[in-house]
Amino acid sequence: MLVDKIPISILENHGYGTKSIAAIAEKYSGVYSFTAENRIFRTRIIL
């Protein structure tokens, strides 16, 4: 499930990595995207 373009885990203590990726990309004026389809998770980052 994506909330504000960031994947949200239903498991406790999971999902911190994606939040960190988003924060770093924003800090350095980069872009990021997360997608999940057919049990395949993709992250794209441009800094």
Secondary structure, DSSP 4 states (H G I P E B T S, - for coil): -EETTEE--SSTT--HHHHHHHHHHHHTT-EEEEEEETTEEEEEEE-
